[in-house]
Amino acid sequence: MKKKILFVLNQMGAGGIAKSLSNLLFHLEKYKDEYDVDLFLLRKDGCYIKDIPTYVNVIESKGILKLFGSSQKDTKKFG
């Protein structure tokens, strides 16, 4: 039986957390037969989004949750 792992992050923007998560996901790839890995992003953008391995199931938030991962400038665009 596969174990399930869920990571939650606001976005994969430039920063230490996103880069560290990207590296961790890269190293977990050799255990993809043992783990189901999901990544829940409040906003599906950022410079490290392209580094997410294909075995990871990326889930993007919808509706009001997108606002929590946005800057004040971006929230004004939503109205």
Stockholm file with secondary structure:
# STOCKHOLM 1.0

chainA/1-79         MKKKILFVLNQMGAGGIAKSLSNLLFHLEKYKDEYDVDLFLLRKDGCYIKDIPTYVNVIESKGILKLFGSSQKDTKKFG
#=GR chainA/1-79 SS CCEEEEEEESCCCSSHHHHHHHHHHHHHGGGTTTEEEEEEESSCCSTTGGGSCTTSEEEECCTTHHHHTSCHHHHHHHC
#=GC SS_cons        CCEEEEEEESCCCSSHHHHHHHHHHHHHGGGTTTEEEEEEESSCCSTTGGGSCTTSEEEECCTTHHHHTSCHHHHHHHC
//
